[in-house]
């Protein structure tokens, strides 16, 4: 998600127009974040949201 937001921020700073691809990528990242956050709140984190050290 950070990558998508960085691309968006750079486009804004450079006065570039937003492409449909950029918007779609951001929408996808936000949906993924929403899914993972819902899992965190219910202590049922989906496997797709787990990265790195999951022993904590």
C-alpha atoms as one frame of an Amber mdcrd trajectory, in Angstrom:
protein
   0.000   0.000   0.000   2.861   2.342   0.766   4.158   1.979  -2.791   0.787
   2.911  -4.261   0.504   5.968  -2.010   4.035   7.047  -2.916   3.209   6.868
  -6.628   0.053   8.881  -6.008   1.917  11.496  -3.949   4.629  11.847  -6.608
   2.030  12.302  -9.340   0.329  15.033  -7.331   3.614  16.815  -6.580   4.537
  16.735 -10.278   1.091  17.985 -11.320   0.598  14.792 -13.329  -2.785  13.341
 -14.072  -3.814  10.139 -12.379  -4.084   7.148 -14.634  -6.764   4.517 -14.284
  -3.994   2.031 -13.536  -2.785   4.111 -10.599  -6.283   4.515  -9.222  -7.029
   0.800  -9.651  -3.781  -0.112  -7.913  -4.589   2.159  -5.003  -8.109   0.738
  -4.740  -6.696  -2.775  -4.660  -4.159  -1.852  -1.980  -6.843  -0.212   0.160
  -9.126  -3.234  -0.147  -6.282  -5.516   0.875  -5.482  -3.282   3.839  -9.143
  -3.242   4.871  -9.283  -7.038   4.783  -6.109  -7.385   6.825  -7.167  -4.731
   9.338 -10.513  -6.461   9.870  -8.571  -9.656  10.598  -6.307  -7.868  13.071
  -9.317  -6.509  14.936 -10.865  -9.974  15.255  -7.548 -11.777  15.842  -8.090
 -13.876  12.706  -5.444 -12.507  10.364  -5.756 -14.031   6.880  -2.646 -15.888
   5.672  -2.246 -13.439   2.791  -1.754 -10.654   5.352   1.021 -12.407   7.248
   4.566 -11.524   6.312   7.876 -11.931   8.031   8.018 -13.144  11.636   4.559
 -14.425  12.600   5.641 -15.771  15.995   4.577 -12.607  17.810
